[in-house]
């Protein structure tokens, strides 16, 4: 009997497929490949970070075809790109050059530091990216959050964040971390026009 492929869009809708109304969700501890950086997401350095994460994420998925079967391995769809963002210095005018980020891609539970190292070795045979050495495997638990699906340009996200803040006010919640927010990119910005981009916006919350 063939094992069912794990599709995050089907099996984890509560985390990755919200509607365009704010909703509260509890986010458990999950494993991620993570890279830290600073600066404008439109610059080449950010694109290099994304390439490194995707290359290793697909490298892990393809390890069985390279002769390595990690303990507990199962077939799955690679998870979407995510990022935590904050302003380095708070200024009146928003400046993308004044951003700090943690860009990441979630990994299945079977992924260990040894599995990551094996993927780096395999992927490096075909592709040499300096950021490979900086990729870390981390377990991150966001806990209680409020999230919403934002459809449109990244520059229009404040409109959706207003809905998040209104939801929090109506449910006696407040942001638990005023510096960082999480974005999950369901669309490829290289292929989708800005007006149709789909992004999950998520903030950690606590009782007011």
Buried (B, 14 or more C-beta within 10 A) or exposed (E): EEEEEBEBEEBBEEBBBBEEEBBEBEBEEBBBBBBEBEBEBEEEEBEBBBEBBBBBBEBBBEBEEBEBEBEEBEEBEBBBBBBBBBEEEEEEEEEBEBBBBBBBBBBBEBBBEEBBEBBBEBBBEEEEBEBBEEBEBEEBEBEBBBBBBBBBBBEEBEEBBEBBBEBBEEBEBBBBBEEBBBBBBBBEBEEEEEEEBBBBBBBBBEEE
